[in-house]
Amino acid sequence: MAPTSSKPDPSGMLHGTLDALVLKTLSWGSRHGYGIAKWIEDATDEAVIVEEGSLYPALYRMERRGWIEAEWGISELGRKAKFYRITAKGRRQLASETQEWAKFASAVSKILLPA
């Protein structure tokens, strides 16, 4: 039997970052998939590029968990697109993930950026 720990799983922090980035993006307003990816790319000065193969499975997973909701609409190019928005449950999840990320980043910084 593996020991249990109340500490977050570091590999989960790295893999779960996309969820937090998407939730943060949607905290500024609803967007379609391409708009989410573009916002993240722009906000990180192109340091983070979100591929469709990662983004859409994450969106579907977050929708199933009730963190986001979606509805069909028309994009700025006049095309039918699914627009996503964050829910109250998603906002609570974002707050939790942001807090955990801050702890994780602080811990890693102690090693990579010592004083």
N, C-alpha and C positions, 0 to 999 in steps of 0.2 A: 504494500500500500504506500502510495506516495504521500509525503508530508504535505499538509495544507498550509497555506500562508495567506495572510491578509494583504500582502504586497501585490501590486499590479504586475502582470506578466510583461516583461520588457518587449518580447516579440509581439505581443498583442498591441502594445503602444505603437510600435512601428507600423504594423499592418492596419491598425484602426485609425490612423491619421487621416486617411481619405474621408472617412465618415465625418470626422470633426471638421475638415475643410469644407465639405459639402454643406454641412449644417450651418457653419459660419457664413458661407456664401448666401444661403437662403435666409439667414437672419436679416439680410439687407433688402429682401424682397423676393418674390417668386421669379423663377427663371426656367427656361427649358434646358435640356441636357447640354447642348453646345454652349449656351450662355453661362452655365455653371463652370464648364471646363475653361472657357475663355476668361471668366472673372478670376479664377484661381491663377491661371497663367499670367494675366496682367498684374494681379496683386503681388505676385512673387517675382516680378521682373523676369518672367519666363524660366525661373529656376525649377518650378514644378509644372510639368506637363502631364495632364490627366488623359490617358488613352480611353477611347470608347469601350474597349474590352474590360477595363477596370471600372469605369464610371457607371455604366448602365446596370451591371449586377449589383453595385453598391446602392444605386437608387432603388432598385426593386427590393433589396433586402431592407433598406430603411423604411420603405413604404409598408412592407409586411409588418415591421416592428412598430408602426404607428408614429414614427418620428417625422415623417413627411406625408403630404397628401399630394395628389396629382389630378389635373383636369386638362382636357384638350382645349387648345386655343389656336390662334393664328400668330405665327412669328412675325418679326419685323420685315421679313422677306415675303410675307403673304403665304407661307406654307403652314400646313397643319402641324402642330407640335404639342407635345405633352409638357405642361408647365407644372413645376414642383414648388411647394411652399412648406415651410417648417410648421409643425404643430406645437402645442404646449408641451407635449411629451418630448418632442424633439428639442425644444429649448432647454428643458431640464437635462436631457442627455448631453447637449452641447456644454452646459455649465459643468457637468460632471467630467466630461472628456477634457475640457479646457483645464480644469483643476489637476487632473491626473497628468496631462501633458506638461504642465508647468513643473510638477514634481519631477517627472522623468527628465525634462530638459535641464533642470537644475542639477540633478544627480550626474548626468552625462557631462555637463559643463565643468564639474569639479575635476574630471579627468582630462578632458580635451582642452580646457581653457584655465589651467591652474593660475592662481594669483601670483 
